[in-house]
Every structure is written in C-alpha cells, then in structure tokens.
Amino acid sequence: MADEIKKEAPQKFKVTIDNISIEVDPGTTILQAARMIGGDVTPPAMCYYTPLQGSGGKCRTCLVEVSKGSEKDPRPMPKLVASCRTTVMDGMEVKNITSDRVLNARAGVVEFLLLNHPLDCPICDQAGECHLQDLSYEHGKAGTRYEFKKRTFKPHNLGPYIQLHMTRCILCYRCVFTADQVTNKRQHGVLDRGDHAQIATYIEKSLDNDFIGNVIDVCPVGALTDKTFRFKNRVWFTKPVDAHRNCDKCCGKVTLWRRGDEVLRVTARKDQWGEIQSYDGKTGWICNECRFEKKNVSDWVIEGPTAVPRHSVIGVNHYQRLEQPKETIPAVIGRQPKLLMDIHEVSDVNQPGVDLSKIPGPATGAVFNQKHLGNGKKEQE
C-alpha cells in the first residue's frame, strides 16, 4: 500500500539557486523557481510575462549560469541561459547574483537597452514604476560607450486613449502578445527589421478594442502610456487603493490612483513582479470602460489601500493609517481663509471645481484656455 502511495505521489525536482534549494514541479522554469524563493535571487525580466503565452527569450536580462546540469548529468552549461525559457532538472544548481559572469553580462544587456533609450524620465509618466529604471539602477553603469546618434521614430496616433512613444520602446513584444491573446483582433505589430524595427500600425489606425488598454499595463517602460493620465501627476504623489465594480465585460477589480478625492488613473491590479493578478485561474484584464471612463469614486466600491509588495517610490506616500492634523486657522478666524493671490483668470485648471481627472486628454498647455495669454501678446504687438 505504501508503494502504491509513493507511485501516485507527483515527482518533484530539487533545484538550487544561489545556494538556496527548493522543490518544484517538472516543467518549471528557472525564473519561476527563483520567484518562488523570492528576493534578490529572482532574475529581472523585461519581456517575460506569465499570463502571455510565448513571451520571454528576447530581452536577455534574466540570463543565469547553470553550474550543474542535473544529478544524472552534472556538467555545467557552457553558456549563460535565459532563465525564463530554461526548465529545471533534478539536482540542477544555478548561479544568479553569486556569479560574476551573470552580473557582467547583465550590465552589458542594460547598456545595450539604454543605447537608444531617451533621457525622458523627468517627463515620462512611467517614471517611478518603470522596470527599466529599476534595472538601470541595480545593474547599469554610470556611463555609456555609445558615440553615435540615438535612434528616433516619428510619432504614431493610436487613438484617443493610448499614446505611443516608439523611441522609448525596447521591443519586448508584450503589447503584441496582449493584442493577440486578449483582444479579438490585433491592429499593431512589429514593422521593419534590425535597428529600424518598431511597434506600429502599418496604416494609421486607432486601437479601439474593448481590452486594448491592457497594453499600457504590460509595457515595462514608457512607450505606451494612458492619454487620460498624461502629465496630470507623478505616480508617487498618488495613493493607490483597491476597488471593484460589477462589470459585464471584465472582472471589475482594479487599482484606483487617487489624489485627494480625484481618481487620476485606473489600472489593473498587479503583483510584486509587475504582472496582472489572476482571479479563479483567470487573468484580471480590465476593459476600456473601467479603465478610461469610470473616473469617479462613486463608480467604485473601495476595498482599502493597495499593498505595494515590491520596493518602489509608490510606497513613499502610501499610508494605511494616517492621522490628519487639525486645521487651526479656520478655528481661530471662524471661516476658511481666502486665497492671497487669485490666478483663476489666468488658467482654468485653477478654478474651483475643475479637477485634473475631468480633463479628457493630456494636461498640456494646449488643453487649457489661453485666451488671456493671447490678448497679452496682441497688446504687446
């Protein structure tokens, strides 16, 4: 009877990563096994995305050294391997942060990814939650050996909701896989080859599928951003909260990025690896209606503050318990103080009752009323 139980028990593979051992199921990749251990043992990944079939094997940031193949064949693998595409074997030993070869190779990959990437961090909406920023800080070098002009691309109009900055793209293919597997049609892809390769639509088309907004969430850099959130705030000034609503298109479970009573942005919920969470075995993709059109707190049922599991500047202003100090000036003077300087006539955004979240497009100067500035120019002329 005991022999029958042993035969029925599923086989487990023992793998050791950076001197930490763990038992995993057959078919598990090195990256997945490292994520089970967690911490610095986990290699970074810019193109691999668990919910997307076929992702991985492109960015080469997850390279690791296999110092022992298995118990049956203990020979080390001669070259570094991509942990997202290499499955574990029983008795395998892997080096990640304990290998100088891996660290040197990873620094080279980061330098390669930054060759054409612009220094847009001060104006990029992805700043603060950009995986390339984290990768550069942890594994990058202070300078670059590249002496040529950076690659640039003409802007593409992808519709009213999504802004594409191809110059920032690292060609991870996540958005292409998302459009293929989540939406019912794909209108964009990778055009051209070599250093001319770019994400675009062959003919200018609008990406208007009900679930196309998820390409914003899967993008690891600031190549695909939300037009309704552009330039309205920095992510570390907002407070993320979990919320849900009854939606007949998607799961309706989202993260609201609030500042005060305003909902500046709506995204899908993500885990510590920056991937969209799953519920009941299904990935929590959200529809365009939940993402772009439901920007009022009354549209949602607030569950509570979002737990920020990974080290990030998002957690800087993230307080689960906050005691607000009592305002003493209104109590002393018996009324609310007036503004010392009234600039409402200059910019409509400063008018009482006008919220940044209500502006349909990016918060740029072209969106605001420039009537007074125009009159001033005419008087000077």
KARAQUI-V219439 format. One record per residue. RES is the residue in three letters. PHI is phi in whole degrees, 0 to 359 (NA if undefined). Layout:
# KARAQUI-V219439
RES;PHI
RES;PHI
This chain:
# KARAQUI-V219439
MET;NA
ALA;295
ASP;295
GLU;294
ILE;295
LYS;296
LYS;292
GLU;283
ALA;295
PRO;294
GLN;286
LYS;239
PHE;256
LYS;264
VAL;230
THR;244
ILE;239
ASP;52
ASN;68
ILE;245
SER;262
ILE;206
GLU;255
VAL;227
ASP;284
PRO;300
GLY;94
THR;287
THR;279
ILE;298
LEU;296
GLN;295
ALA;294
ALA;294
ARG;292
MET;293
ILE;284
GLY;83
GLY;73
ASP;289
VAL;294
THR;284
PRO;291
PRO;289
ALA;216
MET;253
CYS;245
TYR;287
TYR;213
THR;307
PRO;291
LEU;259
GLN;289
GLY;90
SER;284
GLY;101
GLY;82
LYS;241
CYS;275
ARG;66
THR;279
CYS;263
LEU;299
VAL;224
GLU;254
VAL;263
SER;277
LYS;214
GLY;293
SER;189
GLU;292
LYS;286
ASP;228
PRO;283
ARG;296
PRO;287
MET;284
PRO;293
LYS;242
LEU;293
VAL;240
ALA;282
SER;293
CYS;283
ARG;243
THR;254
THR;277
VAL;280
MET;237
ASP;294
GLY;90
MET;293
GLU;238
VAL;235
LYS;243
ASN;243
ILE;283
THR;270
SER;247
ASP;292
ARG;299
VAL;294
LEU;295
ASN;292
ALA;294
ARG;292
ALA;297
GLY;293
VAL;295
VAL;296
GLU;298
PHE;293
LEU;294
LEU;269
LEU;302
ASN;251
HIS;283
PRO;285
LEU;273
ASP;261
CYS;306
PRO;295
ILE;243
CYS;275
ASP;289
GLN;278
ALA;302
GLY;101
GLU;225
CYS;270
HIS;290
LEU;290
GLN;298
ASP;297
LEU;295
SER;293
TYR;291
GLU;276
HIS;232
GLY;276
LYS;251
ALA;289
GLY;231
THR;227
ARG;262
TYR;283
GLU;247
PHE;259
LYS;289
LYS;291
ARG;284
THR;230
PHE;226
LYS;287
PRO;291
HIS;243
ASN;271
LEU;253
GLY;111
PRO;282
TYR;249
ILE;242
GLN;251
LEU;256
HIS;247
MET;295
THR;297
ARG;273
CYS;290
ILE;248
LEU;56
CYS;276
TYR;72
ARG;298
CYS;294
VAL;291
PHE;297
THR;296
ALA;295
ASP;288
GLN;259
VAL;258
THR;268
ASN;270
LYS;200
ARG;243
GLN;250
HIS;230
GLY;189
VAL;264
LEU;255
ASP;66
ARG;225
GLY;61
ASP;284
HIS;264
ALA;298
GLN;207
ILE;274
ALA;192
THR;261
TYR;299
ILE;245
GLU;307
LYS;230
SER;264
LEU;276
ASP;241
ASN;294
ASP;298
PHE;242
ILE;290
GLY;296
ASN;291
VAL;294
ILE;292
ASP;290
VAL;276
CYS;291
PRO;281
VAL;236
GLY;264
ALA;286
LEU;241
THR;234
ASP;276
LYS;296
THR;285
PHE;246
ARG;301
PHE;64
LYS;271
ASN;190
ARG;263
VAL;295
TRP;282
PHE;270
THR;261
LYS;239
PRO;280
VAL;228
ASP;280
ALA;210
HIS;210
ARG;208
ASN;280
CYS;236
ASP;276
LYS;254
CYS;223
CYS;289
GLY;75
LYS;260
VAL;223
THR;245
LEU;265
TRP;259
ARG;251
ARG;227
GLY;72
ASP;265
GLU;268
VAL;259
LEU;277
ARG;203
VAL;233
THR;227
ALA;288
ARG;284
LYS;238
ASP;266
GLN;291
TRP;264
GLY;78
GLU;255
ILE;295
GLN;291
SER;248
TYR;228
ASP;55
GLY;81
LYS;242
THR;291
GLY;276
TRP;296
ILE;243
CYS;274
ASN;294
GLU;297
CYS;293
ARG;282
PHE;254
GLU;255
LYS;261
LYS;248
ASN;252
VAL;298
SER;293
ASP;283
TRP;233
VAL;258
ILE;282
GLU;266
GLY;147
PRO;298
THR;284
ALA;282
VAL;266
PRO;281
ARG;255
HIS;296
SER;199
VAL;290
ILE;298
GLY;281
VAL;297
ASN;257
HIS;260
TYR;242
GLN;278
ARG;233
LEU;221
GLU;261
GLN;279
PRO;295
LYS;286
GLU;282
THR;270
ILE;297
PRO;299
ALA;291
VAL;281
ILE;272
GLY;82
ARG;201
GLN;286
PRO;291
LYS;277
LEU;291
LEU;289
MET;224
ASP;264
ILE;249
HIS;295
GLU;285
VAL;270
SER;226
ASP;292
VAL;292
ASN;268
GLN;289
PRO;300
GLY;89
VAL;264
ASP;257
LEU;298
SER;293
LYS;273
ILE;287
PRO;293
GLY;241
PRO;297
ALA;274
THR;250
GLY;299
ALA;292
VAL;280
PHE;280
ASN;284
GLN;255
LYS;298
HIS;290
LEU;295
GLY;295
ASN;296
GLY;296
LYS;295
LYS;297
GLU;294
GLN;293
GLU;293
